[in-house]
């Protein structure tokens, strides 16, 4: 095909579908570049500058759009996850089934390495690690009075939040059990078990350092903690 026929074919293709050309960023960039080259280096093309700026702005908008969509999907997935966890906590018909849920299924539903209920008991002395797995399973640990608040605070004063998200900097076998060697971040859910009962906490441990960080929102975990403590009160009556 000679140059004249080739040019004619391109012209006809563009005329038949000009929108396709306008929507193709690479084609438009090539056309603008060719137009700029024909003007010489001493001519300032304000249209090209404007188009470059518009192109950069479009790219930023597209990036923002992708981030918003990704965040929305992530939030939806997290919401569904918490809903499944709440339904699972409501499902057991007796305390033995509830303890079985804590041992394995709850951590799997929440996609964490460990999920352990930590209860205070007057029968436990500070630093003691009573072996009660045969009775309560691996999903429950017992602490001395005051140790739950101390663990949540970790030396920091002030009002304790319902949920604390942070990195784990030391091995905590009492809290994470067998998962203690690879847990690097945690979500600590403070539990109010009602009048006459000592404080408790549900600790979720993750092997992903970015899963639980202080800057992340904790609204869904606050909701889950509220549901969890209400169910637990029923078994402690």
C-alpha positions as CSV (number, residue, x, y, z in Angstrom):
1,X,0.0,0.0,0.0
2,X,1.5,3.4,-1.1
3,X,1.6,6.4,1.3
4,X,-1.4,8.1,-0.3
5,X,-3.7,5.0,0.0
6,X,-2.4,4.4,3.6
7,X,-3.2,8.0,4.5
8,X,-6.6,7.7,3.0
9,X,-7.3,4.5,4.9
10,X,-6.3,6.1,8.2
11,X,-8.4,9.1,7.4
12,X,-11.5,7.0,6.7
13,X,-11.0,4.9,9.8
14,X,-10.8,8.1,12.0
15,X,-13.8,9.6,10.3
16,X,-15.8,6.4,10.9
17,X,-15.1,6.3,14.6
18,X,-13.5,9.6,15.9
19,X,-14.6,8.9,19.5
20,X,-12.2,5.9,19.6
21,X,-9.3,8.2,18.8
22,X,-10.3,10.8,21.4
23,X,-10.6,8.2,24.1
24,X,-7.2,6.6,23.3
25,X,-4.7,8.4,25.5
26,X,-1.6,7.1,23.7
27,X,-3.0,8.1,20.2
28,X,-3.8,11.6,21.5
29,X,-0.5,12.0,23.1
30,X,1.3,11.0,19.9
31,X,-0.8,13.5,17.8
32,X,-0.1,16.3,20.3
33,X,3.6,15.5,20.2
34,X,3.6,15.4,16.4
35,X,1.8,18.8,16.4
36,X,4.3,20.2,18.8
37,X,7.3,19.0,16.9
38,X,6.0,20.7,13.8
39,X,5.8,24.1,15.5
40,X,9.5,24.3,16.4
41,X,11.2,24.7,19.7
42,X,10.7,28.5,20.0
43,X,6.9,28.3,19.9
44,X,5.0,27.8,23.2
45,X,1.9,25.8,22.7
46,X,-0.5,26.7,25.5
47,X,-3.0,24.1,24.4
48,X,-0.4,21.3,24.8
49,X,0.5,22.6,28.3
50,X,-3.1,22.7,29.2
51,X,-3.7,19.2,27.9
52,X,-0.6,17.9,29.8
53,X,-2.0,19.4,33.0
54,X,-5.5,17.9,32.3
55,X,-3.9,14.5,31.6
56,X,-2.0,14.7,34.9
57,X,-5.2,15.7,36.7
58,X,-7.1,12.8,35.1
59,X,-4.4,10.4,36.2
60,X,-4.7,11.7,39.8
61,X,-8.5,11.4,39.7
62,X,-8.2,7.8,38.4
63,X,-5.8,6.9,41.2
64,X,-8.2,8.4,43.7
65,X,-11.1,6.6,42.1
66,X,-9.2,3.2,42.3
67,X,-8.3,3.9,46.0
68,X,-11.9,4.7,46.9
69,X,-13.2,1.6,45.2
70,X,-10.6,-0.6,46.8
71,X,-11.4,0.9,50.2
72,X,-15.1,0.4,49.7
73,X,-14.6,-3.3,48.8
74,X,-12.3,-3.7,51.7
75,X,-14.8,-2.2,54.1
76,X,-17.6,-4.3,52.6
77,X,-15.5,-7.5,53.1
78,X,-14.7,-6.4,56.7
79,X,-18.3,-5.8,57.4
80,X,-19.4,-9.2,56.1
81,X,-16.6,-10.8,58.1
82,X,-17.8,-9.2,61.4
83,X,-21.4,-10.2,60.6
84,X,-20.3,-13.8,60.2
85,X,-18.4,-13.6,63.4
86,X,-21.3,-12.2,65.3
87,X,-23.6,-14.9,63.9
88,X,-21.1,-17.6,64.9
89,X,-20.9,-16.2,68.5
90,X,-24.7,-16.3,68.7
91,X,-24.9,-19.9,67.4
92,X,-23.7,-22.1,70.4
93,X,-26.5,-23.7,72.4
94,X,-24.3,-24.3,75.4
95,X,-21.1,-23.1,77.0
96,X,-19.1,-26.1,75.7
97,X,-20.0,-25.2,72.2
98,X,-19.0,-21.6,72.9
99,X,-15.6,-22.6,74.1
100,X,-15.1,-24.8,71.1
101,X,-15.9,-21.8,68.9
102,X,-13.1,-19.9,70.7
103,X,-10.6,-22.6,70.1
104,X,-10.6,-22.7,66.4
105,X,-13.5,-21.3,64.3
106,X,-13.5,-17.7,65.6
107,X,-9.9,-17.0,64.5
108,X,-10.6,-18.5,61.1
109,X,-13.7,-16.4,60.5
110,X,-11.8,-13.2,61.5
111,X,-8.8,-14.2,59.5
112,X,-6.4,-13.9,62.4
113,X,-3.7,-16.1,63.8
114,X,-5.2,-16.2,67.3
115,X,-8.4,-15.3,69.1
116,X,-8.3,-15.7,72.9
117,X,-10.6,-14.8,75.7
118,X,-8.7,-13.5,78.7
119,X,-10.7,-13.6,82.0
120,X,-9.6,-12.3,85.4
121,X,-10.1,-14.7,88.4
122,X,-9.4,-14.1,92.1
123,X,-7.9,-17.6,92.2
124,X,-5.0,-16.5,89.9
125,X,-2.0,-14.7,91.2
126,X,-0.1,-12.1,89.1
127,X,2.2,-13.7,86.5
128,X,0.7,-17.1,87.1
129,X,-0.3,-19.3,84.1
130,X,-2.8,-21.8,85.4
131,X,-3.3,-24.8,83.1
132,X,-7.0,-25.0,82.6
133,X,-7.0,-26.2,79.0
134,X,-8.6,-29.5,79.9
135,X,-11.6,-27.6,81.2
136,X,-11.8,-24.5,79.1
137,X,-9.7,-25.3,76.0
138,X,-7.0,-23.3,74.3
139,X,-9.3,-20.3,73.6
140,X,-9.4,-19.1,77.2
141,X,-6.6,-17.7,79.5
142,X,-6.9,-16.6,83.1
143,X,-5.3,-13.5,84.6
144,X,-5.0,-12.1,88.1
145,X,-7.3,-9.2,89.1
146,X,-5.9,-6.0,87.5
147,X,-3.8,-7.7,84.8
148,X,-6.4,-7.1,82.0
149,X,-6.3,-3.4,82.5
150,X,-2.5,-3.5,82.8
151,X,-2.2,-5.4,79.6
152,X,-4.5,-3.0,77.7
153,X,-2.7,0.1,79.1
154,X,0.9,-1.3,78.9
155,X,2.2,1.6,81.0
156,X,0.1,4.3,79.3
157,X,-2.2,6.4,81.5
158,X,-5.6,7.7,80.5
159,X,-9.1,6.3,79.6
160,X,-8.9,2.9,78.0
161,X,-10.7,2.7,74.6
162,X,-13.1,-0.2,73.8
163,X,-10.6,-1.4,71.2
164,X,-6.8,-1.0,71.1
165,X,-4.9,-1.6,67.9
166,X,-1.1,-1.9,68.0
167,X,2.0,-3.8,67.1
168,X,3.2,-6.7,69.3
169,X,6.8,-6.2,70.3
170,X,7.3,-9.1,72.7
171,X,6.3,-12.7,72.9
172,X,3.0,-13.1,74.8
173,X,2.3,-16.8,75.2
174,X,-0.4,-16.3,77.9
175,X,-2.3,-14.2,75.4
176,X,-1.6,-15.9,72.0
177,X,-0.8,-19.4,73.0
178,X,1.0,-21.4,70.3
179,X,0.6,-18.5,67.9
180,X,2.8,-16.3,70.1
181,X,6.0,-16.9,68.0
182,X,4.6,-15.2,64.9
183,X,1.9,-12.7,66.1
184,X,3.1,-9.1,65.3
185,X,0.0,-7.0,65.7
186,X,-3.1,-7.3,67.9
187,X,-6.6,-5.9,68.5
188,X,-7.5,-5.9,72.2
189,X,-11.2,-5.7,72.8
190,X,-12.1,-4.6,76.3
191,X,-15.1,-6.6,77.7
192,X,-17.5,-5.4,80.4
193,X,-19.1,-8.5,81.8
194,X,-21.6,-6.7,84.0
195,X,-21.9,-6.0,87.7
196,X,-20.2,-8.5,90.0
197,X,-17.9,-9.8,87.3
198,X,-14.2,-8.9,86.8
199,X,-13.0,-7.3,83.6
200,X,-12.0,-9.4,80.6
201,X,-10.6,-8.9,77.1
202,X,-10.8,-10.7,73.7
203,X,-7.4,-10.4,72.0
204,X,-7.0,-11.0,68.3
205,X,-3.5,-11.6,67.1
206,X,-2.3,-11.3,63.6
207,X,0.9,-12.4,61.7
208,X,0.4,-9.4,59.5
209,X,1.9,-6.2,60.9
210,X,-0.4,-4.0,59.0
211,X,-3.7,-5.7,60.0
212,X,-4.0,-3.9,63.3
213,X,-2.5,-0.5,63.4
214,X,-3.5,2.6,65.5
215,X,-4.5,4.7,62.5
216,X,-7.1,2.1,61.3
217,X,-10.8,2.5,62.2
218,X,-12.1,0.2,64.9
219,X,-15.9,0.7,64.6
220,X,-16.6,-2.8,63.3
221,X,-14.5,-4.3,66.1
222,X,-16.2,-2.1,68.7
223,X,-19.5,-3.5,67.4
224,X,-18.2,-7.1,67.5
225,X,-16.8,-6.6,71.0
226,X,-20.2,-5.3,72.2
227,X,-22.0,-8.3,70.8
228,X,-19.4,-10.7,72.2
229,X,-19.6,-9.4,75.7
230,X,-23.4,-9.6,75.8
231,X,-23.3,-13.2,74.7
232,X,-20.6,-14.0,77.3
233,X,-22.6,-12.4,80.1
234,X,-25.3,-14.9,79.3
235,X,-22.9,-17.8,79.9
236,X,-21.5,-16.3,83.1
237,X,-24.9,-15.9,84.9
